[in-house]
């Protein structure tokens, strides 16, 4: 029975309305991705955006699979609009990190649709975001950026030290810059989603007054 239900939901996702909703949410997410805000506790190359907001809303309304598609299209649209300075590596990482937040949040909410499960899902998603984002930055992104920009990793750490004197090595950089960055992003996106979702949800479901 569950297989039949999931098949029906997947078919509905691929209908004209579902595709249009994914396209609109992806476009909004790509635009928000361009609007970046620098942070006071991290080097200048760490800037926060709210591009996961439309992705999370779409995930709650249409399921985690839809969220992954929206996340992917968002990144592709961003590449078309803005291009890539990392040969696509940073953009792939953005997709993976975004999915690490979206998928747990949407899966938990899909299991039991309530305000409490949504909050719990976003809390789990934020923790996953912090862990995945920290690991990717420590072992992939920071070493890659150091190589691409032809500078030692210590130079990037030094940029963190200039902002926060407690940052002295890679571990402290991740703990005091990368982890708080992802925590703030998860909390902001979650908070805004809680504020707007019940107003947007009826439009996405094409049924006013229903979540």
Secondary structure, 3 states (H helix, E strand, C coil): CHHHHHHHHHHHHCCHHHHHHHHHHHHHHHHHHHCCEECCCCCCCCEECCCHHHHHHHHHHHCHHHHHHHHHHHHHHHHHHHCCCCCCHHHHHHHHHHHHHHHHHHHHHHHCCCHHHHHHHHHHHHHHHHHHHHHHHHHHHHHHHHHHCCCCHHHHHHHHHHHCCCCCCHHHHHHHHHHHHHHHHHHHHHHHHHHHHHHHHHHHHCCCCCC
